[in-house]
Amino acid sequence: MKGSILLVLLLVYFAITIQPNTAVAQCAMCSLNAENSTQGENTQGKGLNDGILFLLSIPFIVGAGVGVLWYKKYRNKEERVSPFQH
């Protein structure tokens, strides 16, 4: 029991302390690209904004679809008579 707890704690420790260098580089590249896109007549900033909006819209569309399906499935359950009512 103590050995498994120690193993889990070691795995959590290594997962928190070891971070890949690529995650840091991506943020710097995106920010540099966004800063450079405002100079001149570059349209790269518009592309970045469109990509961000696209990635943001997908979870909302999926959530709305689940909500509609849930509403359609359970809207008729209110019409049923409870067995506890006389």
C-alpha positions as CSV (number, residue, x, y, z in Angstrom):
1,M,0.0,0.0,0.0
2,K,2.7,2.4,1.0
3,G,4.7,1.5,-2.1
4,S,1.8,2.3,-4.5
5,I,1.3,5.7,-2.8
6,L,5.0,6.5,-3.1
7,L,4.9,5.5,-6.8
8,V,1.9,7.7,-7.5
9,L,3.6,10.7,-5.7
10,L,6.8,10.2,-7.7
11,L,4.8,10.1,-11.0
12,V,2.9,13.3,-10.0
13,Y,6.2,15.0,-9.0
14,F,7.9,14.1,-12.4
15,A,4.8,15.1,-14.3
16,I,4.8,18.5,-12.7
17,T,8.5,19.3,-12.8
18,I,9.4,18.0,-16.3
19,Q,8.1,20.4,-18.9
20,P,8.9,20.1,-22.6
21,N,10.7,23.1,-24.2
22,T,8.4,23.1,-27.2
23,A,5.4,24.5,-25.2
24,V,7.4,27.6,-24.3
25,A,8.6,28.1,-27.9
26,Q,5.1,28.0,-29.4
27,C,3.9,30.9,-27.3
28,A,7.0,33.0,-28.3
29,M,6.5,32.2,-32.0
30,C,2.8,33.0,-31.9
31,S,3.4,36.3,-30.1
32,L,6.2,37.3,-32.5
33,N,4.0,36.5,-35.5
34,A,1.2,38.5,-34.1
35,E,3.5,41.5,-33.4
36,N,4.9,41.4,-36.9
37,S,1.5,41.1,-38.5
38,T,0.5,44.6,-37.4
39,Q,3.4,46.2,-39.4
40,G,2.7,47.1,-43.0
41,E,-0.1,45.4,-44.9
42,N,0.4,41.9,-43.6
43,T,-2.8,39.8,-43.2
44,Q,-1.3,37.1,-40.9
45,G,-2.9,38.7,-37.9
46,K,-6.4,38.2,-39.5
47,G,-5.6,34.6,-40.1
48,L,-4.6,34.1,-36.4
49,N,-7.8,35.7,-35.3
50,D,-9.9,33.6,-37.6
51,G,-8.1,30.5,-36.4
52,I,-8.7,31.4,-32.7
53,L,-12.4,32.1,-33.4
54,F,-12.7,28.8,-35.2
55,L,-11.2,26.8,-32.4
56,L,-13.4,28.7,-29.9
57,S,-16.6,28.0,-31.8
58,I,-16.3,24.2,-32.0
59,P,-16.9,23.5,-28.3
60,F,-19.9,25.9,-28.3
61,I,-21.4,24.2,-31.3
62,V,-20.9,20.7,-29.7
63,G,-22.4,21.9,-26.4
64,A,-25.4,23.4,-28.2
65,G,-26.0,20.1,-30.1
66,V,-25.8,18.1,-26.9
67,G,-28.3,20.6,-25.2
68,V,-30.8,20.3,-28.1
69,L,-30.6,16.5,-28.1
70,W,-31.0,16.4,-24.3
71,Y,-34.0,18.7,-24.5
72,K,-35.7,16.7,-27.3
73,K,-35.1,13.4,-25.4
74,Y,-36.4,14.5,-22.0
75,R,-39.2,17.0,-22.9
76,N,-42.0,14.4,-23.0
77,K,-41.1,12.9,-19.6
78,E,-43.1,15.7,-17.8
79,E,-46.4,14.4,-19.3
80,R,-46.1,11.0,-17.6
81,V,-48.2,10.5,-14.5
82,S,-46.3,9.5,-11.4
83,P,-47.3,6.3,-9.7
84,F,-47.5,8.1,-6.4
85,Q,-50.3,10.4,-7.5
86,H,-53.9,9.3,-7.1
